[in-house]
Amino acid sequence: MTAADAGAPQLDGAPLFLLDALPETAELLVDGPEGRHAVDVLRLEPGERVRVGNGQGAVAEGAVVSAGPQGLRVAVSARFEVPAPQPEFVLVQALPKGDRGPLAVDLATELGVDRIVPWTAARCVTRWRDDRVAKAVAKWRAAARAASKQSRRPRVPEVTEPMSTREVCGLIGDADLTVVLHEQARRPMAGLSVPKSGSVVVVVGPEGGITDGEAVAFRAAGAELARLGPEVLRTSTAGAAALAALSARTRWS
């Protein structure tokens, strides 16, 4: 359990299910794919404890009343609101090849990201054509939702529409700290001063790396170039590694 759940009641091992809306009723029905997963895969039975959330911090907890073809019926015993964690973590992720995009989203979600921005960097091999942007963004959002359930996060990270380098510079200007991961940076990320509140942006480049022009533009907007360590990580894993390092200094401390 992360610091985001620090004020929430503890339910060790209790699975989390997400609904689009969380009605104020004494009993909840978890149906559709969520209900089938609960009944057919997890094989939950009456009496077992579960959590049901709306993905935006509202959570109801209770016991399973019945599990069958219609889904999972849960008798609600308590409700609470999980506040947004601080600082806010924003991942600007250059578009990776193939399925590495959803993988990057999955790992970042498990490591606490709050907002994910797909970035169309100059050296991206992958390009989202106009007629495929909606489908690609939906795939990333589905990955974020699935990873939130797996890691039992009551807040599903936002996945924005793709941004250009110019738009990312605007995002950097509004952040309290922006770290651009760069293998040639002299400054280690561990040497940066990280705020305890506000927003922290992590920028991860594509397989071919960030161009000199992009690096100059980001620094002019207020970003810090830094390296994680001596190894060069894949674009799909670098963001998660950075988020873990940041969490160790803020949310996990």
Short mmCIF file of the C-alpha atoms (twelve columns), coordinates in Angstrom:
data_MODEL
# 
_entry.id   MODEL 
# 
loop_
_atom_site.group_PDB 
_atom_site.id 
_atom_site.type_symbol 
_atom_site.label_atom_id 
_atom_site.label_alt_id 
_atom_site.label_comp_id 
_atom_site.label_asym_id 
_atom_site.label_seq_id 
_atom_site.Cartn_x 
_atom_site.Cartn_y 
_atom_site.Cartn_z 
_atom_site.pdbx_PDB_model_num 
ATOM 1   C CA . MET A 1   0.000   0.000   0.000   1 
ATOM 2   C CA . THR A 2   1.356   3.421   -0.951  1 
ATOM 3   C CA . ALA A 3   1.195   6.732   0.823   1 
ATOM 4   C CA . ALA A 4   -1.844  7.571   -1.283  1 
ATOM 5   C CA . ASP A 5   -3.760  5.032   0.757   1 
ATOM 6   C CA . ALA A 6   -2.313  6.090   4.100   1 
ATOM 7   C CA . GLY A 7   -5.645  7.380   5.379   1 
ATOM 8   C CA . ALA A 8   -7.695  4.469   4.059   1 
ATOM 9   C CA . PRO A 9   -8.724  1.413   6.089   1 
ATOM 10  C CA . GLN A 10  -6.425  -1.557  5.614   1 
ATOM 11  C CA . LEU A 11  -7.814  -4.601  3.813   1 
ATOM 12  C CA . ASP A 12  -4.855  -6.897  3.313   1 
ATOM 13  C CA . GLY A 13  -5.181  -8.871  0.099   1 
ATOM 14  C CA . ALA A 14  -8.602  -7.444  -0.785  1 
ATOM 15  C CA . PRO A 15  -9.034  -7.134  -4.574  1 
ATOM 16  C CA . LEU A 16  -10.139 -3.840  -6.114  1 
ATOM 17  C CA . PHE A 17  -12.824 -3.565  -8.794  1 
ATOM 18  C CA . LEU A 18  -13.511 -0.409  -10.787 1 
ATOM 19  C CA . LEU A 19  -16.890 0.895   -11.890 1 
ATOM 20  C CA . ASP A 20  -17.578 3.986   -13.978 1 
ATOM 21  C CA . ALA A 21  -19.925 5.218   -11.257 1 
ATOM 22  C CA . LEU A 22  -20.124 4.345   -7.568  1 
ATOM 23  C CA . PRO A 23  -23.766 4.719   -6.492  1 
ATOM 24  C CA . GLU A 24  -24.620 5.562   -2.865  1 
ATOM 25  C CA . THR A 25  -26.441 2.289   -2.254  1 
ATOM 26  C CA . ALA A 26  -26.142 -0.349  0.456   1 
ATOM 27  C CA . GLU A 27  -25.345 -2.988  -2.147  1 
ATOM 28  C CA . LEU A 28  -23.238 -2.768  -5.303  1 
ATOM 29  C CA . LEU A 29  -23.281 -4.946  -8.406  1 
ATOM 30  C CA . VAL A 30  -19.964 -5.535  -10.132 1 
ATOM 31  C CA . ASP A 31  -21.030 -6.792  -13.562 1 
ATOM 32  C CA . GLY A 32  -19.687 -6.953  -17.105 1 
ATOM 33  C CA . PRO A 33  -16.013 -7.886  -17.618 1 
ATOM 34  C CA . GLU A 34  -15.222 -6.914  -14.017 1 
ATOM 35  C CA . GLY A 35  -17.896 -9.232  -12.673 1 
ATOM 36  C CA . ARG A 36  -16.868 -12.116 -14.932 1 
ATOM 37  C CA . HIS A 37  -13.259 -11.737 -13.812 1 
ATOM 38  C CA . ALA A 38  -14.332 -11.777 -10.165 1 
ATOM 39  C CA . VAL A 39  -16.505 -14.863 -10.585 1 
ATOM 40  C CA . ASP A 40  -14.692 -16.940 -13.230 1 
ATOM 41  C CA . VAL A 41  -11.036 -16.059 -12.608 1 
ATOM 42  C CA . LEU A 42  -10.753 -15.002 -8.978  1 
ATOM 43  C CA . ARG A 43  -13.614 -17.330 -7.984  1 
ATOM 44  C CA . LEU A 44  -14.717 -15.089 -5.153  1 
ATOM 45  C CA . GLU A 45  -17.293 -16.495 -2.761  1 
ATOM 46  C CA . PRO A 46  -19.842 -15.006 -0.327  1 
ATOM 47  C CA . GLY A 47  -18.221 -13.518 2.740   1 
ATOM 48  C CA . GLU A 48  -14.934 -12.523 1.098   1 
ATOM 49  C CA . ARG A 49  -13.853 -8.899  1.485   1 
ATOM 50  C CA . VAL A 50  -13.444 -6.638  -1.558  1 
ATOM 51  C CA . ARG A 51  -13.128 -3.011  -2.546  1 
ATOM 52  C CA . VAL A 52  -15.050 -1.238  -5.308  1 
ATOM 53  C CA . GLY A 53  -13.920 2.148   -6.614  1 
ATOM 54  C CA . ASN A 54  -14.657 4.655   -9.363  1 
ATOM 55  C CA . GLY A 55  -11.011 5.156   -10.348 1 
ATOM 56  C CA . GLN A 56  -11.048 8.737   -9.037  1 
ATOM 57  C CA . GLY A 57  -10.433 8.099   -5.353  1 
ATOM 58  C CA . ALA A 58  -13.907 7.129   -4.102  1 
ATOM 59  C CA . VAL A 59  -13.891 3.612   -2.616  1 
ATOM 60  C CA . ALA A 60  -16.502 1.365   -1.025  1 
ATOM 61  C CA . GLU A 61  -15.506 -1.738  0.887   1 
ATOM 62  C CA . GLY A 62  -17.585 -4.665  1.972   1 
ATOM 63  C CA . ALA A 63  -18.307 -8.366  1.726   1 
ATOM 64  C CA . VAL A 64  -19.433 -10.460 -1.224  1 
ATOM 65  C CA . VAL A 65  -23.121 -11.375 -0.936  1 
ATOM 66  C CA . SER A 66  -23.348 -13.505 -4.053  1 
ATOM 67  C CA . ALA A 67  -21.241 -14.439 -7.069  1 
ATOM 68  C CA . GLY A 68  -22.945 -15.761 -10.192 1 
ATOM 69  C CA . PRO A 69  -23.807 -15.174 -13.855 1 
ATOM 70  C CA . GLN A 70  -24.983 -11.613 -13.152 1 
ATOM 71  C CA . GLY A 71  -21.699 -10.710 -11.499 1 
ATOM 72  C CA . LEU A 72  -20.619 -9.907  -7.974  1 
ATOM 73  C CA . ARG A 73  -22.965 -8.423  -5.393  1 
ATOM 74  C CA . VAL A 74  -21.236 -6.588  -2.562  1 
ATOM 75  C CA . ALA A 75  -22.784 -5.424  0.722   1 
ATOM 76  C CA . VAL A 76  -21.127 -2.079  1.513   1 
ATOM 77  C CA . SER A 77  -19.852 -1.655  5.075   1 
ATOM 78  C CA . ALA A 78  -17.752 1.514   4.666   1 
ATOM 79  C CA . ARG A 79  -16.920 4.262   2.195   1 
ATOM 80  C CA . PHE A 80  -13.958 6.603   2.014   1 
ATOM 81  C CA . GLU A 81  -12.147 8.989   -0.296  1 
ATOM 82  C CA . VAL A 82  -8.458  8.495   -1.042  1 
ATOM 83  C CA . PRO A 83  -6.774  11.884  -1.593  1 
ATOM 84  C CA . ALA A 84  -4.502  12.471  -4.556  1 
ATOM 85  C CA . PRO A 85  -0.880  11.736  -3.593  1 
ATOM 86  C CA . GLN A 86  1.750   14.445  -3.430  1 
ATOM 87  C CA . PRO A 87  3.715   15.414  -5.351  1 
ATOM 88  C CA . GLU A 88  1.887   14.715  -8.595  1 
ATOM 89  C CA . PHE A 89  3.974   12.581  -10.966 1 
ATOM 90  C CA . VAL A 90  3.645   13.255  -14.702 1 
ATOM 91  C CA . LEU A 91  5.357   10.995  -17.232 1 
ATOM 92  C CA . VAL A 92  6.021   12.389  -20.704 1 
ATOM 93  C CA . GLN A 93  6.600   9.191   -22.666 1 
ATOM 94  C CA . ALA A 94  7.951   9.226   -26.210 1 
ATOM 95  C CA . LEU A 95  6.020   6.763   -28.365 1 
ATOM 96  C CA . PRO A 96  7.796   3.366   -28.195 1 
ATOM 97  C CA . LYS A 97  7.635   0.616   -30.786 1 
ATOM 98  C CA . GLY A 98  4.914   -2.030  -30.789 1 
ATOM 99  C CA . ASP A 99  3.553   -3.169  -27.450 1 
ATOM 100 C CA . ARG A 100 6.213   -1.322  -25.474 1 
ATOM 101 C CA . GLY A 101 3.837   1.627   -25.178 1 
ATOM 102 C CA . PRO A 102 1.228   -0.208  -23.079 1 
ATOM 103 C CA . LEU A 103 4.117   -1.851  -21.173 1 
ATOM 104 C CA . ALA A 104 5.508   1.577   -20.261 1 
ATOM 105 C CA . VAL A 105 2.040   2.638   -19.108 1 
ATOM 106 C CA . ASP A 106 1.597   -0.556  -17.086 1 
ATOM 107 C CA . LEU A 107 4.922   -0.184  -15.266 1 
ATOM 108 C CA . ALA A 108 4.498   3.545   -14.646 1 
ATOM 109 C CA . THR A 109 1.021   2.982   -13.220 1 
ATOM 110 C CA . GLU A 110 2.297   0.355   -10.799 1 
ATOM 111 C CA . LEU A 111 5.030   2.800   -9.715  1 
ATOM 112 C CA . GLY A 112 2.610   5.637   -8.964  1 
ATOM 113 C CA . VAL A 113 2.317   7.889   -12.023 1 
ATOM 114 C CA . ASP A 114 -0.660  10.274  -11.963 1 
ATOM 115 C CA . ARG A 115 -0.661  11.522  -15.548 1 
ATOM 116 C CA . ILE A 116 0.845   10.067  -18.724 1 
ATOM 117 C CA . VAL A 117 1.518   12.223  -21.774 1 
ATOM 118 C CA . PRO A 118 2.287   10.475  -25.084 1 
ATOM 119 C CA . TRP A 119 5.002   12.487  -26.809 1 
ATOM 120 C CA . THR A 120 5.672   12.525  -30.555 1 
ATOM 121 C CA . ALA A 121 9.446   13.016  -30.324 1 
ATOM 122 C CA . ALA A 122 11.537  13.636  -33.431 1 
ATOM 123 C CA . ARG A 123 13.218  10.223  -33.351 1 
ATOM 124 C CA . CYS A 124 10.130  8.150   -32.604 1 
ATOM 125 C CA . VAL A 125 9.948   5.160   -34.922 1 
ATOM 126 C CA . THR A 126 6.271   4.786   -34.138 1 
ATOM 127 C CA . ARG A 127 3.901   7.395   -35.533 1 
ATOM 128 C CA . TRP A 128 0.236   7.625   -34.642 1 
ATOM 129 C CA . ARG A 129 -1.616  8.558   -37.815 1 
ATOM 130 C CA . ASP A 130 -4.555  10.895  -37.354 1 
ATOM 131 C CA . ASP A 131 -7.036  8.105   -37.985 1 
ATOM 132 C CA . ARG A 132 -5.421  5.878   -35.335 1 
ATOM 133 C CA . VAL A 133 -4.788  8.329   -32.486 1 
ATOM 134 C CA . ALA A 134 -8.068  7.589   -30.696 1 
ATOM 135 C CA . LYS A 135 -7.460  3.837   -30.834 1 
ATOM 136 C CA . ALA A 136 -3.870  4.172   -29.612 1 
ATOM 137 C CA . VAL A 137 -4.817  6.452   -26.712 1 
ATOM 138 C CA . ALA A 138 -7.656  4.080   -25.762 1 
ATOM 139 C CA . LYS A 139 -5.138  1.219   -25.634 1 
ATOM 140 C CA . TRP A 140 -2.888  3.164   -23.275 1 
ATOM 141 C CA . ARG A 141 -5.878  4.098   -21.093 1 
ATOM 142 C CA . ALA A 142 -6.970  0.463   -20.914 1 
ATOM 143 C CA . ALA A 143 -3.444  -0.494  -19.812 1 
ATOM 144 C CA . ALA A 144 -3.536  2.164   -17.080 1 
ATOM 145 C CA . ARG A 145 -6.893  0.934   -15.822 1 
ATOM 146 C CA . ALA A 146 -5.826  -2.719  -15.785 1 
ATOM 147 C CA . ALA A 147 -2.572  -1.894  -13.968 1 
ATOM 148 C CA . SER A 148 -4.478  0.188   -11.417 1 
ATOM 149 C CA . LYS A 149 -6.663  -2.801  -10.549 1 
ATOM 150 C CA . GLN A 150 -3.691  -5.145  -10.394 1 
ATOM 151 C CA . SER A 151 -1.770  -2.808  -8.072  1 
ATOM 152 C CA . ARG A 152 -4.971  -1.870  -6.180  1 
ATOM 153 C CA . ARG A 153 -4.671  1.829   -6.848  1 
ATOM 154 C CA . PRO A 154 -7.907  3.735   -6.162  1 
ATOM 155 C CA . ARG A 155 -6.964  6.430   -8.671  1 
ATOM 156 C CA . VAL A 156 -6.460  5.533   -12.339 1 
ATOM 157 C CA . PRO A 157 -3.795  7.707   -14.005 1 
ATOM 158 C CA . GLU A 158 -4.955  10.113  -16.680 1 
ATOM 159 C CA . VAL A 159 -3.656  9.438   -20.198 1 
ATOM 160 C CA . THR A 160 -3.789  12.621  -22.265 1 
ATOM 161 C CA . GLU A 161 -3.916  13.159  -25.977 1 
ATOM 162 C CA . PRO A 162 -0.452  13.080  -27.632 1 
ATOM 163 C CA . MET A 163 1.628   16.236  -27.365 1 
ATOM 164 C CA . SER A 164 4.234   17.838  -29.605 1 
ATOM 165 C CA . THR A 165 7.606   19.053  -28.301 1 
ATOM 166 C CA . ARG A 166 6.257   22.600  -28.188 1 
ATOM 167 C CA . GLU A 167 3.300   21.483  -26.073 1 
ATOM 168 C CA . VAL A 168 5.583   19.533  -23.745 1 
ATOM 169 C CA . CYS A 169 7.624   22.709  -23.225 1 
ATOM 170 C CA . GLY A 170 4.437   24.423  -22.049 1 
ATOM 171 C CA . LEU A 171 3.840   21.577  -19.611 1 
ATOM 172 C CA . ILE A 172 7.394   21.922  -18.298 1 
ATOM 173 C CA . GLY A 173 6.857   25.634  -17.690 1 
ATOM 174 C CA . ASP A 174 3.979   24.888  -15.312 1 
ATOM 175 C CA . ALA A 175 5.796   22.133  -13.338 1 
ATOM 176 C CA . ASP A 176 7.674   22.489  -10.053 1 
ATOM 177 C CA . LEU A 177 10.401  20.143  -11.309 1 
ATOM 178 C CA . THR A 178 11.029  18.529  -14.675 1 
ATOM 179 C CA . VAL A 179 13.631  15.820  -15.133 1 
ATOM 180 C CA . VAL A 180 14.646  14.908  -18.674 1 
ATOM 181 C CA . LEU A 181 16.377  11.533  -18.629 1 
ATOM 182 C CA . HIS A 182 19.530  11.691  -20.736 1 
ATOM 183 C CA . GLU A 183 22.320  9.132   -20.808 1 
ATOM 184 C CA . GLN A 184 24.959  11.813  -21.423 1 
ATOM 185 C CA . ALA A 185 23.863  14.103  -18.595 1 
ATOM 186 C CA . ARG A 186 26.562  14.709  -15.999 1 
ATOM 187 C CA . ARG A 187 24.180  15.290  -13.138 1 
ATOM 188 C CA . PRO A 188 22.717  12.195  -11.466 1 
ATOM 189 C CA . MET A 189 19.009  12.235  -10.746 1 
ATOM 190 C CA . ALA A 190 19.777  11.453  -7.100  1 
ATOM 191 C CA . GLY A 191 21.429  14.878  -6.836  1 
ATOM 192 C CA . LEU A 192 18.288  16.840  -7.714  1 
ATOM 193 C CA . SER A 193 16.177  18.604  -5.090  1 
ATOM 194 C CA . VAL A 194 12.693  17.071  -5.313  1 
ATOM 195 C CA . PRO A 195 9.655   19.025  -4.026  1 
ATOM 196 C CA . LYS A 196 7.300   17.313  -1.599  1 
ATOM 197 C CA . SER A 197 4.239   18.845  -3.268  1 
ATOM 198 C CA . GLY A 198 3.238   20.327  -6.607  1 
ATOM 199 C CA . SER A 199 4.039   18.529  -9.853  1 
ATOM 200 C CA . VAL A 200 7.115   16.592  -10.953 1 
ATOM 201 C CA . VAL A 201 7.482   15.816  -14.661 1 
ATOM 202 C CA . VAL A 202 9.702   13.033  -16.010 1 
ATOM 203 C CA . VAL A 203 10.514  13.114  -19.730 1 
ATOM 204 C CA . VAL A 204 11.572  9.861   -21.406 1 
ATOM 205 C CA . GLY A 205 12.880  9.943   -24.962 1 
ATOM 206 C CA . PRO A 206 12.460  7.380   -27.764 1 
ATOM 207 C CA . GLU A 207 14.730  4.457   -28.691 1 
ATOM 208 C CA . GLY A 208 16.898  6.774   -30.769 1 
ATOM 209 C CA . GLY A 209 17.286  9.285   -27.951 1 
ATOM 210 C CA . ILE A 210 16.417  12.947  -27.538 1 
ATOM 211 C CA . THR A 211 17.754  15.309  -30.203 1 
ATOM 212 C CA . ASP A 212 20.006  18.226  -29.326 1 
ATOM 213 C CA . GLY A 213 17.235  20.602  -30.356 1 
ATOM 214 C CA . GLU A 214 14.728  18.935  -28.021 1 
ATOM 215 C CA . ALA A 215 17.222  19.016  -25.149 1 
ATOM 216 C CA . VAL A 216 17.866  22.732  -25.699 1 
ATOM 217 C CA . ALA A 217 14.125  23.492  -25.883 1 
ATOM 218 C CA . PHE A 218 13.401  21.560  -22.684 1 
ATOM 219 C CA . ARG A 219 16.226  23.247  -20.766 1 
ATOM 220 C CA . ALA A 220 15.027  26.661  -21.970 1 
ATOM 221 C CA . ALA A 221 11.565  25.782  -20.622 1 
ATOM 222 C CA . GLY A 222 13.069  25.035  -17.193 1 
ATOM 223 C CA . ALA A 223 13.884  21.309  -17.264 1 
ATOM 224 C CA . GLU A 224 16.890  19.596  -15.682 1 
ATOM 225 C CA . LEU A 225 18.807  16.978  -17.685 1 
ATOM 226 C CA . ALA A 226 19.833  14.057  -15.500 1 
ATOM 227 C CA . ARG A 227 20.856  10.415  -15.661 1 
ATOM 228 C CA . LEU A 228 19.483  7.566   -13.598 1 
ATOM 229 C CA . GLY A 229 22.688  5.565   -13.455 1 
ATOM 230 C CA . PRO A 230 25.466  4.086   -15.581 1 
ATOM 231 C CA . GLU A 231 23.133  1.754   -17.477 1 
ATOM 232 C CA . VAL A 232 21.032  2.812   -20.472 1 
ATOM 233 C CA . LEU A 233 17.467  1.620   -19.925 1 
ATOM 234 C CA . ARG A 234 14.824  0.905   -22.530 1 
ATOM 235 C CA . THR A 235 12.346  3.698   -23.152 1 
ATOM 236 C CA . SER A 236 9.571   1.428   -21.828 1 
ATOM 237 C CA . THR A 237 11.278  0.897   -18.448 1 
ATOM 238 C CA . ALA A 238 13.163  4.151   -17.826 1 
ATOM 239 C CA . GLY A 239 10.057  6.032   -16.712 1 
ATOM 240 C CA . ALA A 240 9.134   3.403   -14.145 1 
ATOM 241 C CA . ALA A 241 12.688  3.379   -12.776 1 
ATOM 242 C CA . ALA A 242 12.626  7.161   -12.403 1 
ATOM 243 C CA . LEU A 243 9.235   7.084   -10.704 1 
ATOM 244 C CA . ALA A 244 10.478  4.487   -8.218  1 
ATOM 245 C CA . ALA A 245 13.493  6.679   -7.423  1 
ATOM 246 C CA . LEU A 246 11.258  9.723   -6.940  1 
ATOM 247 C CA . SER A 247 8.764   7.826   -4.788  1 
ATOM 248 C CA . ALA A 248 11.564  6.615   -2.508  1 
ATOM 249 C CA . ARG A 249 12.424  10.257  -1.808  1 
ATOM 250 C CA . THR A 250 8.877   11.564  -1.413  1 
ATOM 251 C CA . ARG A 251 5.847   9.293   -1.067  1 
ATOM 252 C CA . TRP A 252 7.601   6.245   0.387   1 
ATOM 253 C CA . SER A 253 9.706   8.109   2.921   1 
# 
